[in-house]
Amino acid sequence: MTEADVPAFIGLIEALADYERLPPPDDGARARLAADAVSHPPRFRVLLAERDELVVGYALFFETYSTFLARPTLYLEDIFVLPDHRHQGVGRALMGAVVREAIARDCGRVEWQVLTWNQPSVRFYQRLGAAPLDDWRGFRLTADQFRELADRLGE
């Protein structure tokens, strides 16, 4: 990812927000994304997919760590292909590149989340051989909540 790639990357994130029926990043978040994408070291990695010199998809990932495997996990935060470019192998190519990166990093697994209503994506992942995790449930604290919790816990 170079600084020249950032506008296309941000545009894809806005398209993903539209697809997922979420508000797009605000100006502050766009600025942080742009800075973090090209920081040294980068806070995350982005792979961009191009067709006919047009950026049509991306995958954003970073490492976490599994204490039980004693290996890194590659966490796939986003994978997105513009609707007009789906069913043309772009998503498969992005997933292949992510998996090759996991192999190169000696990761024990690749993990991600998918919205339950997004059945086209669920079917795509299942066709690749991925299995849903039925025995784990995601939890989240937002920035406001963890600040409040830190205050409550005397941190």
Short mmCIF file of the C-alpha atoms (twelve columns), coordinates in Angstrom:
data_MODEL
# 
_entry.id   MODEL 
# 
loop_
_atom_site.group_PDB 
_atom_site.id 
_atom_site.type_symbol 
_atom_site.label_atom_id 
_atom_site.label_alt_id 
_atom_site.label_comp_id 
_atom_site.label_asym_id 
_atom_site.label_seq_id 
_atom_site.Cartn_x 
_atom_site.Cartn_y 
_atom_site.Cartn_z 
_atom_site.pdbx_PDB_model_num 
ATOM 1   C CA . MET A 1   0.000   0.000   0.000   1 
ATOM 2   C CA . THR A 2   1.357   3.373   -0.977  1 
ATOM 3   C CA . GLU A 3   -0.003  6.844   -0.352  1 
ATOM 4   C CA . ALA A 4   -1.218  6.866   -3.962  1 
ATOM 5   C CA . ASP A 5   -3.409  3.816   -3.170  1 
ATOM 6   C CA . VAL A 6   -5.128  5.400   -0.172  1 
ATOM 7   C CA . PRO A 7   -8.005  7.167   -2.019  1 
ATOM 8   C CA . ALA A 8   -9.034  3.921   -3.757  1 
ATOM 9   C CA . PHE A 9   -8.734  2.040   -0.455  1 
ATOM 10  C CA . ILE A 10  -10.947 4.579   1.356   1 
ATOM 11  C CA . GLY A 11  -13.449 4.451   -1.513  1 
ATOM 12  C CA . LEU A 12  -13.705 0.670   -1.131  1 
ATOM 13  C CA . ILE A 13  -14.272 1.014   2.612   1 
ATOM 14  C CA . GLU A 14  -17.114 3.442   1.874   1 
ATOM 15  C CA . ALA A 15  -18.574 0.932   -0.616  1 
ATOM 16  C CA . LEU A 16  -18.312 -1.808  2.045   1 
ATOM 17  C CA . ALA A 17  -20.132 0.409   4.555   1 
ATOM 18  C CA . ASP A 18  -22.899 0.944   2.016   1 
ATOM 19  C CA . TYR A 19  -23.130 -2.812  1.326   1 
ATOM 20  C CA . GLU A 20  -23.223 -3.638  5.045   1 
ATOM 21  C CA . ARG A 21  -25.766 -0.866  5.730   1 
ATOM 22  C CA . LEU A 22  -23.378 0.899   8.101   1 
ATOM 23  C CA . PRO A 23  -22.374 4.552   8.317   1 
ATOM 24  C CA . PRO A 24  -19.115 5.211   6.442   1 
ATOM 25  C CA . PRO A 25  -16.003 6.357   8.298   1 
ATOM 26  C CA . ASP A 26  -16.133 10.013  9.282   1 
ATOM 27  C CA . ASP A 27  -13.389 12.478  8.303   1 
ATOM 28  C CA . GLY A 28  -11.325 11.676  11.387  1 
ATOM 29  C CA . ALA A 29  -11.511 7.937   10.763  1 
ATOM 30  C CA . ARG A 30  -10.567 8.435   7.094   1 
ATOM 31  C CA . ALA A 31  -7.495  10.411  8.177   1 
ATOM 32  C CA . ARG A 32  -6.491  7.706   10.692  1 
ATOM 33  C CA . LEU A 33  -7.006  4.951   8.110   1 
ATOM 34  C CA . ALA A 34  -4.853  6.817   5.613   1 
ATOM 35  C CA . ALA A 35  -2.072  7.396   8.147   1 
ATOM 36  C CA . ASP A 36  -2.169  3.861   9.581   1 
ATOM 37  C CA . ALA A 37  -2.179  2.246   6.135   1 
ATOM 38  C CA . VAL A 38  1.187   3.774   5.245   1 
ATOM 39  C CA . SER A 39  2.795   4.055   8.704   1 
ATOM 40  C CA . HIS A 40  6.095   2.325   9.467   1 
ATOM 41  C CA . PRO A 41  5.530   -0.229  10.746  1 
ATOM 42  C CA . PRO A 42  1.995   -0.402  9.340   1 
ATOM 43  C CA . ARG A 43  -0.797  -1.104  11.829  1 
ATOM 44  C CA . PHE A 44  -2.369  -3.444  9.258   1 
ATOM 45  C CA . ARG A 45  -1.727  -4.751  5.756   1 
ATOM 46  C CA . VAL A 46  -3.963  -4.158  2.775   1 
ATOM 47  C CA . LEU A 47  -4.026  -6.116  -0.452  1 
ATOM 48  C CA . LEU A 48  -5.717  -4.376  -3.363  1 
ATOM 49  C CA . ALA A 49  -7.265  -6.229  -6.286  1 
ATOM 50  C CA . GLU A 50  -7.244  -4.595  -9.719  1 
ATOM 51  C CA . ARG A 51  -9.052  -5.392  -12.945 1 
ATOM 52  C CA . ASP A 52  -8.340  -3.374  -16.069 1 
ATOM 53  C CA . GLU A 53  -6.396  -0.789  -13.995 1 
ATOM 54  C CA . LEU A 54  -9.374  -0.234  -11.662 1 
ATOM 55  C CA . VAL A 55  -9.134  -1.121  -7.959  1 
ATOM 56  C CA . VAL A 56  -12.136 -3.405  -7.391  1 
ATOM 57  C CA . GLY A 57  -11.480 -5.080  -4.043  1 
ATOM 58  C CA . TYR A 58  -9.336  -5.288  -0.959  1 
ATOM 59  C CA . ALA A 59  -8.411  -7.441  2.000   1 
ATOM 60  C CA . LEU A 60  -7.262  -5.866  5.270   1 
ATOM 61  C CA . PHE A 61  -5.565  -8.065  7.872   1 
ATOM 62  C CA . PHE A 62  -3.246  -8.026  10.876  1 
ATOM 63  C CA . GLU A 63  -1.730  -10.493 13.334  1 
ATOM 64  C CA . THR A 64  -3.096  -11.599 16.668  1 
ATOM 65  C CA . TYR A 65  -1.625  -14.428 18.716  1 
ATOM 66  C CA . SER A 66  -2.946  -17.781 19.898  1 
ATOM 67  C CA . THR A 67  -1.498  -18.870 23.231  1 
ATOM 68  C CA . PHE A 68  -2.802  -22.406 22.741  1 
ATOM 69  C CA . LEU A 69  -1.263  -22.833 19.299  1 
ATOM 70  C CA . ALA A 70  1.740   -20.688 20.247  1 
ATOM 71  C CA . ARG A 71  1.533   -19.192 16.770  1 
ATOM 72  C CA . PRO A 72  0.200   -16.008 15.252  1 
ATOM 73  C CA . THR A 73  -3.305  -15.850 13.827  1 
ATOM 74  C CA . LEU A 74  -3.933  -13.746 10.766  1 
ATOM 75  C CA . TYR A 75  -7.119  -11.814 11.462  1 
ATOM 76  C CA . LEU A 76  -8.989  -10.781 8.332   1 
ATOM 77  C CA . GLU A 77  -10.789 -7.581  9.279   1 
ATOM 78  C CA . ASP A 78  -12.289 -6.924  5.834   1 
ATOM 79  C CA . ILE A 79  -12.492 -8.569  2.474   1 
ATOM 80  C CA . PHE A 80  -14.613 -6.784  -0.078  1 
ATOM 81  C CA . VAL A 81  -15.139 -6.820  -3.831  1 
ATOM 82  C CA . LEU A 82  -17.283 -4.256  -5.620  1 
ATOM 83  C CA . PRO A 83  -20.609 -5.872  -6.595  1 
ATOM 84  C CA . ASP A 84  -20.052 -5.477  -10.356 1 
ATOM 85  C CA . HIS A 85  -16.795 -7.449  -10.083 1 
ATOM 86  C CA . ARG A 86  -18.013 -10.409 -8.022  1 
ATOM 87  C CA . HIS A 87  -18.141 -13.947 -9.427  1 
ATOM 88  C CA . GLN A 88  -15.014 -13.253 -11.491 1 
ATOM 89  C CA . GLY A 89  -12.414 -14.780 -9.167  1 
ATOM 90  C CA . VAL A 90  -11.408 -11.546 -7.401  1 
ATOM 91  C CA . GLY A 91  -12.516 -12.683 -3.932  1 
ATOM 92  C CA . ARG A 92  -10.852 -16.070 -4.402  1 
ATOM 93  C CA . ALA A 93  -7.631  -14.347 -5.454  1 
ATOM 94  C CA . LEU A 94  -7.719  -12.084 -2.393  1 
ATOM 95  C CA . MET A 95  -8.382  -15.023 -0.068  1 
ATOM 96  C CA . GLY A 96  -5.578  -16.961 -1.731  1 
ATOM 97  C CA . ALA A 97  -3.185  -14.070 -1.144  1 
ATOM 98  C CA . VAL A 98  -4.251  -13.821 2.510   1 
ATOM 99  C CA . VAL A 99  -3.738  -17.556 3.015   1 
ATOM 100 C CA . ARG A 100 -0.303  -17.401 1.371   1 
ATOM 101 C CA . GLU A 101 0.579   -14.563 3.747   1 
ATOM 102 C CA . ALA A 102 -0.561  -16.712 6.699   1 
ATOM 103 C CA . ILE A 103 1.666   -19.531 5.474   1 
ATOM 104 C CA . ALA A 104 4.629   -17.180 5.063   1 
ATOM 105 C CA . ARG A 105 4.120   -15.898 8.628   1 
ATOM 106 C CA . ASP A 106 3.801   -19.446 10.034  1 
ATOM 107 C CA . CYS A 107 0.306   -18.688 11.304  1 
ATOM 108 C CA . GLY A 108 -1.788  -21.359 12.962  1 
ATOM 109 C CA . ARG A 109 -5.026  -20.060 11.475  1 
ATOM 110 C CA . VAL A 110 -6.851  -17.278 9.650   1 
ATOM 111 C CA . GLU A 111 -9.984  -15.943 11.322  1 
ATOM 112 C CA . TRP A 112 -12.681 -13.407 10.476  1 
ATOM 113 C CA . GLN A 113 -16.292 -12.558 11.171  1 
ATOM 114 C CA . VAL A 114 -19.242 -12.296 8.826   1 
ATOM 115 C CA . LEU A 115 -22.617 -10.695 9.383   1 
ATOM 116 C CA . THR A 116 -25.249 -13.405 9.819   1 
ATOM 117 C CA . TRP A 117 -27.540 -11.860 7.193   1 
ATOM 118 C CA . ASN A 118 -24.755 -11.858 4.580   1 
ATOM 119 C CA . GLN A 119 -25.537 -15.279 3.160   1 
ATOM 120 C CA . PRO A 120 -23.672 -14.727 -0.143  1 
ATOM 121 C CA . SER A 121 -20.467 -14.254 1.866   1 
ATOM 122 C CA . VAL A 122 -21.248 -17.185 4.160   1 
ATOM 123 C CA . ARG A 123 -21.684 -19.428 1.109   1 
ATOM 124 C CA . PHE A 124 -18.454 -18.067 -0.429  1 
ATOM 125 C CA . TYR A 125 -16.474 -18.910 2.731   1 
ATOM 126 C CA . GLN A 126 -18.070 -22.353 2.987   1 
ATOM 127 C CA . ARG A 127 -17.159 -23.112 -0.641  1 
ATOM 128 C CA . LEU A 128 -13.559 -22.320 0.304   1 
ATOM 129 C CA . GLY A 129 -13.759 -24.884 3.120   1 
ATOM 130 C CA . ALA A 130 -14.112 -22.460 6.041   1 
ATOM 131 C CA . ALA A 131 -16.341 -23.466 8.927   1 
ATOM 132 C CA . PRO A 132 -18.384 -21.199 11.198  1 
ATOM 133 C CA . LEU A 133 -17.454 -21.125 14.875  1 
ATOM 134 C CA . ASP A 134 -20.626 -22.099 16.691  1 
ATOM 135 C CA . ASP A 135 -19.029 -22.402 20.111  1 
ATOM 136 C CA . TRP A 136 -17.562 -18.874 20.304  1 
ATOM 137 C CA . ARG A 137 -19.415 -15.587 20.643  1 
ATOM 138 C CA . GLY A 138 -17.936 -12.204 19.870  1 
ATOM 139 C CA . PHE A 139 -17.921 -9.472  22.508  1 
ATOM 140 C CA . ARG A 140 -17.036 -5.811  22.160  1 
ATOM 141 C CA . LEU A 141 -16.231 -2.778  24.247  1 
ATOM 142 C CA . THR A 142 -16.308 0.552   22.424  1 
ATOM 143 C CA . ALA A 143 -13.872 3.378   23.187  1 
ATOM 144 C CA . ASP A 144 -16.455 5.128   25.359  1 
ATOM 145 C CA . GLN A 145 -17.154 1.911   27.254  1 
ATOM 146 C CA . PHE A 146 -13.521 1.024   27.914  1 
ATOM 147 C CA . ARG A 147 -12.796 4.541   29.156  1 
ATOM 148 C CA . GLU A 148 -15.768 4.240   31.526  1 
ATOM 149 C CA . LEU A 149 -14.645 0.769   32.617  1 
ATOM 150 C CA . ALA A 150 -11.086 1.963   33.236  1 
ATOM 151 C CA . ASP A 151 -12.448 4.767   35.418  1 
ATOM 152 C CA . ARG A 152 -14.711 2.340   37.288  1 
ATOM 153 C CA . LEU A 153 -11.821 -0.068  37.859  1 
ATOM 154 C CA . GLY A 154 -9.532  2.728   39.043  1 
ATOM 155 C CA . GLU A 155 -7.074  2.497   36.159  1 
# 
